[in-house]
Amino acid sequence: MEATSDFNLSPKKKGEVPSGLAIFPMQANFQIKTEVKKLTVLAELATLQSDYRVQFRLNGKIGYVKTGVGKPSFGLKLDDHTVFTRGGNIRLIHGNHREGMPFVPTLKNAPFLELGHYKGNTHYSFGMIKGYLYEKSESSYGRLEHFFSNGSLNKMIGASFFRETTAAKDLQMVNLFGGLNRGNLSWMGEVTVAENLVSNRSIASYSELTWNVKKGYTILARIDFFDESMIYTEDAIRRTTFGLNYVPFPLVDIKFQIRSTQLSGGVPSKGIEFLSQLHLWF
């Protein structure tokens, strides 16, 4: 089971200094998984939605066919939905049409069919999903990722795409992601470019550096960015985050973060946000 909660002390509207507690919806998941020869069955019940799928392994264990109800495999799929490459600021606070990509936590899982293949340290997949972002939409998506090492340096690089094939806006998104790890230091980041999300072309990016100070304590520094329309110069948002992840004992992760938001054009900071998250796995 994974249970998460998210409490955010943040501005309520444009130009307002934080003055209250904003609680964003998170979900708890109950998951059961079993494997029988070439068949993998996973069922998941959640407070916000259900997730269940069946996976058949082909060619031994290197290929698979997966179907059921779930989410498309796009980008890093970070557990922190407040970063701009996921859902961003779900409650608008700076007056823009939106402040983040459309992957908000309240999206309902949808029927999908996915084909995938593993070849050494490379994995690629292609799938279709119906009614995910919009009720009457059909979408296609794909993903390619590769893992490799050079001595003590571990690396990962990948790309993914998502397209709403029947939506009125013809939404298209392309994503590049990657990561580096050496000892107690790790970096992870991604960039997503979307066509017709708001108007014309939008871009979101995420870059995070973490340092495992000691067992159970990790310090992080993050910069994420969102521009709802790359044509204009006054609607971009850059957010700087510093935080601490504390794991008091296995399967429990407590996060504390302090964030500052800057708008383009030299506009001063809109105040400081304090955010905490609790993740439980059991």
N, C-alpha and C positions, 0 to 999 in steps of 0.2 A: 504494500500500500504506500502511496505517496500522498501526503497531505501538506498543503501550503497555505500560508496566510500572508497578506501584504498590507502593511499600514504605511500611509504616505502623508506626511505633513507638507502640504503644497498649496500654491496659490489657487484661488477659486475662479478668478477671472482675470482678464488682461490688466496688467499693471498692479495687481493687488499683492501685497506682501503676505506670506503665509500666516494664517491666523487660526487654523483649525485642523482637525484630523479627518483625512479622506481615506476611506477604506475601499479598496478595489477587490472585485470578486476573484477568488482563486478556487481551486477545486481539490477534492480528495479522490484518489483513484484506488480501487480494489482490483487487483490483477491476478488472474490464474493462467498459467501456461503449462502445456504438456507436450511431449514429443513421443510419437509412435512411429518408428522406422522412418519413412520419408515424409511424414505428416507432422506439422507443427500447428497446434491450435492455441489461440490466445483469446481470452475473454476478459473484458475490463468494464467495470461499473464505476461511474463517477458521479459526483454531486451535480455537475453541470451537464454531462452527456455520457453516453455509453460508447464503448469502443470494443469491437470484436472482429477477429479476422482468422482466416485459415491460410496456412502456408504449406505448399507442396515443394519439396526439394527435388531438383532434377539433376541428372549427371552426377550422382553421388551427393555432394554437399555444395557444389560450386554454383548451381543455378536454382532459381525458385520461381514459383507463381504464387502470388499472394492476393487475396480478395477479402472483402468484408466491409466494415464501416470504420473509418478512421480519418487521418489527416494526410495531405500530400507530403512527400519527402522533399522539402525545399529549404535550402540554407542550413545553418547550424542548429536551428530549432532550439534556441536557448530557453532555459527554464525561467529566466527573468523576462516577463512579457513587457516590461516598461521600456526596454531599449527600442530605439527607433526602427531597427530592422525587423522587429516583431510587431507589437501593437502600439508602442510609444505611449504618449500621453492620451489615454482613452478619453478623459474628460478635458476638453479644450481649455487651455489657460492663456493662450497668446493671440487668440483671434483668428487663427488660420482655419482653413477648411478641415484639415486633419494634421496631426503631428505624429506620424509614424506609418509604417506599412500596415496592411489590413489584417494581420494575424493576431487578432485580439483573443483573449482566453475564453470569451463567451461564444465563439463560433462553434456551431454544431458539427460533429463529425458527419461524414457523408459516405455513400457507397463508392468503392473504388476497386480497380483491378490493376495490379502491378506486376511487371516482369523484371527480374534482376539477375545479376551474374557476378560471381567473384572470380578474379583471376590474379592469383598471387596476392599482392598488397593493394590491388585495385578493385573497386566495386562500382558498378554502374547499374542504373535501373531506369525504367520508363513506365509511366502509368497514366490512367484516366480516372477522374473523379467527377461525380454528378451532384450538383446542388451544394457546393461547399461555401463559396463566398456569397453567392446569390442563389435563391431558391430554385430558379429554373435555368441554371447555367450548367454547362458541361466544360470541363477543363482537362488539359493534358499537362503533364509535368515530367521532368527528367532530372537525373542526378549522376554525377561522376566524381569519384574521390580516390585519392591515392595516398598511401602512407609509406614513408621511407625514413631511413636512419643513416647518419654519417657520424660514426663514432658514438659520442655521448649526446649528440644533437638529434632529436626526433622531430620529424617534419610531417605535415599533412597539408594537402592542397586539394581544392575541389571546386566544382561549379554546378549550378542547377538552374532550371528555368521553369516557369509556370505561365500558362496562357488560358484565359477564359475564352473558350471557342464560340460560345453562344451568347455572351453578355453584350448588352447594348454598347458598352464602352470599349469592347475588345481589349480588355486589360491584359498586358504582357509584362512579365518580370524576369530579369536575368540577375543571377547572384554569383559572386565569387567569394570563396572563403578559404581560410588557411589557419595553421597553427604551428608554433615552435615550442619545444621543451628541452631544457638542459638543467639537470639537477633540480633545484628548488624554484627555478624561474620558468615561467610559461607565458607565452603570448598567443592570443587568439583574436581573429578579426574577420569581418565580412563587409561586402559592399553590395547593395541591391539597387538596381535601376529599374524603374517602372514606367511604362507608357500608359497614359490615360487613367491613372489612379485618381488624380484631381483634374489637372489640365496639362496637356503636353507631357513633359518628362519630369519625374520626381526621382530623387536619390536619397538613400539612407546609408550610413556607414557606422560601424562599431569596431572599436579597437580596445583591447583590455590586456594589461600586464599584471600578472599575479606573482607573489613571492610567498612561498611556504616558509614562514619564519621558524616555526617549530611544529611539532605534531599537534594538530587541532587548530592551529592559528594561521590564517592566510590573509595577507594584505593585498588589496587590489587598487589599481588606478585605471580609469576608463575614460575614453572620449567617444561620444557618439554624436552623430550629425544627421540632420534631416532638412531637405529643401523640397517643399511641395511642388514647386515649379521652377525649373532651372533657367527659365526665360527671365524671371524677375530676380532682383538682388536684395529685396528687403523682407523676404519671408523665410530665410534660412535660420535654423536653430542649432547651436552647438552646446552640448551639455558635458560638463566635467564632473567626474564622480570619483570619490575616494571612499574606501570601505574596508571592513574587516569581516571575514567569514570565520565563525567559531564552531568547531565540531566538538562538543563536550564529551560525546561518546559515539560509537558507531551508529549510523543510520539517522543521526540528528544533525541538521545544519542550520545555524542561526546566522543571519546576515544583517549587518548594520552599514548604512551608507549615508554620506552627505553629498549633495549635488548642487551645482551652480549652473544656471542656464543663461546663455548669452544669445541675443538676437543680432542679426547682421546689421550693418550700417552704423556701428558704434553705439547702439542702444545699450544702456547699462543693464546689469544683471537684474532679473526679475525676482530676486530673493533666493533664499537657501531652502532646499528640501531635505528633510530627514526621512529616510525610508528604512523599514525593517521587514525581514521576511523569515519565515520559519518553514523548513522542509523536513518532513519525517518520512522515512522508508522502513517498512516492517512487513 
